[in-house]
């Protein structure tokens, strides 16, 4: 928390010269704000869980079609159904790949792709805003839960449509091919991969650039922030299953206690980052869950650890994952477990690669954004250990530069008070209390995406 506040207080301002489109965009974005705000409220009140974004995708398709885009829906459906069948054993009604792509050709020039994600989270909303979600739904496994847009994907969809409306409005000011994508299932790490596996880069014009924004509760509304280079982390989920030998709590010598083995594993895992990763590189190994046993006087026969593992560099990721396996197995041997009963380490398939913002693209786009919205509103920020499957667009083809930047959503006064007093920041992404300030966050999001796209079309 301390480092977050210090970083927020010491953000660097990006200087840039005034831009050609600055005044026009400020005016037209403001004039169109009511439309974008109504769209945002619609998405917020009608959230859909990952792999169930049917109505959200349909509304986006309707908006883009009305603007003259050639729209394709259902991208990634076959991949999703195969994946769900493999993991869950069945595909429930309403579950699918709801990726959509809108294409508009406007003469010769680069191909620029803009991306927005669409899925919401299983949370009970507690914001109290007039457009609060009261939706209850089932996820792709059939589990019922309340649903809320607690990670601002509602604003991402509204911003993408708003930017599309601006680019159509300013069509005489750019030349090239504009590709807009509505991506499902970001929250579970499936959406980008599903669309790419279904031929996103082959069936549609291959982009020269891919651009996205993310509304952030860790930045104040009225600010746009960015990170050049590594911006977000590799994210791995790891399960460790420990099979011991149960016994009575009064006779521990008669068993092999999986809780003790698990505790030794937890302690030993702390040495991975501190002793096996270069101090100048970043890594995180967090045990988020330790489950075992049911009663005071029973030594259980198994335990389970659930881990999240974060890194930027792929070699660091390899070091951490291999180290987790080595430590878990070694602790099992140390406790005297048989070779065919050693701890099992399962690395989950829903891995999200680290996000790399191309430095040259970042410099170009953020100078253009600064010129359009004002250089005092654009600041750099340190990289985050959060994850985003936006990373897969660059990982799929490393010749395609990508950039994701952040549009502030937190209450500016509450944010400033938290920084000054070193108190907790306002509720942010993934909180049931997260309520972005829609006016400045939507306006700056639309204007920044539009200005960034126009800059990339200049080639």
Secondary structure, 3 states (H helix, E strand, C coil): CHHHHHHHHCCEECCCCCCCCHHHHHHHHHHCHHHHHHHHHHHHHCCCECCCCHHHHHHHHHHHHHCCCEEEEEECHHHHHHHHHHHHCCCCCCCCCCEEEEEEEECCCCEEEEEEECCEECCCCCCCCCCCCCCEEECCCCCEEECECCCCHHHHHHHHHHHHHHHHHCHHHCCEEEEEEEECCCCCCCHHHHHHHCCHHHHCCCCCEEEEEEEEEEEECCCEEECCEEEECEEEEEEEEEECECEECCCHHHCECHHHHHHHHHHHHHHHHHHHCCCCCCEEEEEEEEEECCCCCEECCEEEEEEEEEECCHHHHHHHHHHHHHHHHHHHHHCCCCHHHCCEEEECCCCECCEEECHHHHHHHHHHHHHHHCHHHEEECCCCCCCCCCHHHHHHCCCCEEEEEEEEEECHHHHHHHHHHCCCCCCCCCCCCCCCCHHHHHHHHHHHHHHHHHHHCCC
